[in-house]
Amino acid sequence: MGRRPVPHVLAAVAGLLVLAACTATPPNVATYESDGSGEDALMSGTLRVDDACVTLVGEDGTVTVPVFPRGQVALDGTDLELAGHTWADGERIELGGGEGASAERFTVPEGCPDGPFWVVAPR
């Protein structure tokens, strides 16, 4: 009589939740609002993904916080996804971008170190 079956409503709600999860920035990832431009230096290190913060560990042991363009990064468990590439926790990763001196324009999770920061170029 004009009633919509409950399974269709539940499927629609589930679809919206999945969409929201795919577009939301993970809570342990530092981000910034990109204007589409970026530096072209290269940072490499070992990716570390934990509940507090996503970081890169250099060969000399320096811990750097990569700051990603908002909306371009996702996490699937401990796998980082960026521009069609996926890296697992503990893998070596290279990211284009440049040093970020000031955290004022970044959104940095509380569990992250106070720097240094690497501003990842948008893709």
C-alpha positions as CSV (number, residue, x, y, z in Angstrom):
1,M,0.0,0.0,0.0
2,G,2.7,2.7,-0.5
3,R,4.9,1.2,2.2
4,R,8.5,0.7,1.3
5,P,10.0,-2.6,2.3
6,V,12.5,-2.3,5.2
7,P,15.4,-4.1,3.4
8,H,15.5,-1.3,0.8
9,V,15.7,1.3,3.4
10,L,18.4,-0.5,5.3
11,A,20.3,-1.0,2.1
12,A,20.1,2.7,1.3
13,V,21.3,3.7,4.8
14,A,24.2,1.1,4.6
15,G,25.2,2.6,1.2
16,L,25.3,6.1,2.7
17,L,27.4,4.9,5.6
18,V,29.9,3.2,3.3
19,L,30.1,6.4,1.2
20,A,30.7,8.5,4.3
21,A,33.4,6.2,5.5
22,C,35.2,6.3,2.1
23,T,35.3,10.1,2.0
24,A,36.0,10.9,5.7
25,T,39.6,11.6,6.7
26,P,40.9,8.9,9.1
27,P,41.3,10.3,12.6
28,N,45.0,9.5,12.8
29,V,46.1,11.3,9.6
30,A,47.3,14.9,9.4
31,T,45.7,16.8,6.6
32,Y,45.6,20.3,5.0
33,E,43.2,22.1,2.6
34,S,45.0,22.0,-0.8
35,D,44.8,24.7,-3.4
36,G,46.0,22.2,-6.0
37,S,49.7,23.3,-6.0
38,G,52.6,21.7,-4.2
39,E,56.3,21.3,-4.0
40,D,58.2,18.6,-5.8
41,A,60.9,17.4,-3.4
42,L,60.9,13.7,-2.4
43,M,60.6,12.3,1.1
44,S,61.2,8.6,1.7
45,G,60.9,6.5,4.8
46,T,59.2,3.6,6.5
47,L,55.4,4.0,6.8
48,R,54.1,3.6,10.4
49,V,50.4,3.4,10.9
50,D,49.1,3.2,14.4
51,D,46.0,4.4,16.2
52,A,47.6,7.7,17.3
53,C,49.2,9.0,14.1
54,V,50.5,8.0,10.6
55,T,54.2,8.8,10.4
56,L,57.3,8.2,8.3
57,V,60.5,7.0,9.9
58,G,63.7,7.9,8.1
59,E,66.8,5.8,7.8
60,D,68.4,8.0,10.6
61,G,65.4,7.3,12.8
62,T,63.8,10.7,12.4
63,V,60.0,10.6,12.7
64,T,58.2,12.9,10.3
65,V,54.5,13.5,10.1
66,P,53.2,13.5,6.5
67,V,50.4,16.0,6.0
68,F,48.1,14.9,3.2
69,P,45.7,16.9,1.0
70,R,42.3,16.6,2.6
71,G,40.1,14.0,0.8
72,Q,43.0,12.3,-1.0
73,V,44.0,9.8,1.6
74,A,42.3,6.8,3.1
75,L,43.2,4.0,5.5
76,D,42.0,0.4,5.2
77,G,43.1,-1.1,8.5
78,T,46.9,-0.4,8.5
79,D,47.1,0.1,4.7
80,L,47.5,3.7,3.5
81,E,45.7,4.5,0.2
82,L,46.7,7.5,-1.9
83,A,46.1,8.3,-5.6
84,G,45.6,4.6,-6.5
85,H,48.6,3.3,-4.6
86,T,48.4,1.3,-1.4
87,W,51.2,0.9,1.2
88,A,51.2,-1.4,4.3
89,D,52.5,-0.4,7.7
90,G,56.2,-1.1,7.7
91,E,56.7,-0.6,3.9
92,R,59.1,1.9,2.4
93,I,57.2,4.8,0.9
94,E,58.2,7.9,-1.2
95,L,56.0,11.0,-1.1
96,G,56.4,14.1,-3.2
97,G,56.0,17.5,-1.5
98,G,58.0,19.7,0.8
99,E,58.8,20.6,4.4
100,G,56.0,22.3,6.3
101,A,57.4,24.7,8.9
102,S,54.1,25.7,10.5
103,A,51.3,23.5,11.7
104,E,48.8,26.4,11.9
105,R,47.3,25.5,8.5
106,F,47.3,21.8,9.2
107,T,44.8,19.5,11.0
108,V,47.1,17.3,13.1
109,P,45.7,14.6,15.4
110,E,46.5,14.9,19.1
111,G,48.6,11.7,19.0
112,C,51.1,13.0,16.4
113,P,54.5,14.4,17.2
114,D,54.9,18.2,17.0
115,G,56.9,17.9,13.8
116,P,58.7,17.9,11.6
117,F,56.0,17.9,9.0
118,W,56.1,16.9,5.3
119,V,53.4,18.5,3.2
120,V,52.4,15.9,0.6
121,A,51.8,17.4,-2.9
122,P,48.3,16.9,-4.2
123,R,47.8,14.2,-6.9
